[in-house]
Amino acid sequence: MIYKTKAAYDGAVYAAIKARAKTDGGHMFQQRHYEAIAEVIKHLRYGTDREHDKHMADRVAMALSTLFTEDNPNYDQDRFYRACGVYDD
């Protein structure tokens, strides 16, 4: 499917992930998942010199953080951002 705007695409992806989480019951993500995802995002940020790519990695971190916050009341957004390298620039 082709989306007319980035916001429409982001909304569709977010809705799909959230719907999947509700069918599984409980928390969808645990600390080990946050750590693995943060490591991937950090590698994306530091694997390039292009500012656009770093900005996109930060946007991915922020979008996932919104999902994690809703999924788990013990999720620490600041810790996740630090692990992703969002605050490093």
N, C-alpha and C positions, 0 to 999 in steps of 0.2 A: 504494500500500500504506500502511496506517495502522500506526504503531508504538506499542506500549503505553508505552514510556518513551523519554526523550531519549537515554539511553545506547544503546538498541537502534537508534535512528535513526542516531546518530553511528557506531556500529559498522558498519552496513550501508553507509553512504556511504563510510567509510574503506576497507572491503573492496572496494567497487566500483572506487574510484580505484586502489588498490594492484594489483588484478587487471589493470586496464588498463595500468599501468606495466610489469608483467611481460611483457605481450604485445608491447609496443613495443621492448623491449630497451634496454640502456644506461640513461642517466639520463633521467627523464621531464622534469625541470625544469632550467633553467639560470638564471644570474644575472639575465638580462633578465626572466624570468618572476617571480622573487622580487621584483624591483623593482616590476613592474607590479601584482602582487598586493598588496604592501605599500602602494602608493599608494592602491589602492581601499579597503583596510581603514582607512587613515588618514583618508580622506574620510568613511567611515562613522562613525568615532569623533568627528570634529569637525563633522559635519553635523547634530548633534543636541545638545540640552542634557539629554536623558533619560539617566539613569545606566544604565538597563536596556539601552539601545541601545549604549552604550559597553562595557558588560560583554559583550554578545553579540559585538561586534567583536573584543574581546580573546579570547574563546573561539574564534572563527573563526581568529584568528592562531595561537593555541596548537595547535589541531587540525591546521592546515596545517603548522605547524612540525614536528610529530611525523612527518608524511608526508615532509617535505623532508629531515629528518635520516636517515630510512631510505633515501631515494632517492639522496642524494648525500653522500659522506663529507666533502666540502669545504664543505658548507653551514654557515653561521655563524648560529646561532639568536639570539644576542644582537644581532647586527647587524640581523636581520630584525625583531625586537621593537622596536628603536629606530626603524627605518624606519616601522613601523606605528603608533608612538606609544603602545605598551603601557606604557612606563615614564614617560609624561608626567604622570600624575596622582599 
